[in-house]
Amino acid sequence: MADKLARFKQWFLDGGGLFEEHVELFLNILRFFLVEQFHLDTQSFWSPYLDTLPDPSAKHPFDTPLYYNDDDLKWIHGTSLEHSNRRIEESWHDEHAQGLRALRQDIKERYPWSVNLQNAIQDPH
């Protein structure tokens, strides 16, 4: 973990910096990083912070419309909250897809041999 942060800091100081077009990509990668840290549990440096967040395994971890079940969503049908909720959900899906594309591209650049392996697995003939 410390090594990753040190490399990122050095990259940033060397002029890699975050330009406007990189911000969304950075945020998506950061989200994947936080999920990884959550799954590391007490082994994560970020464990004390993550422990302050709502527990996703709780019965009702979040009380916002993004996490409502179908029965609850019926109550906001036809309201501006329904439309706002849909826009946010679509945005999150887009950010997730963008993050996955960025990770796949990064893997291809760092480990070019993985592309051949992936092709061989998909088409063994």
Disulfide bonds with the S-S distance in Angstrom:
none
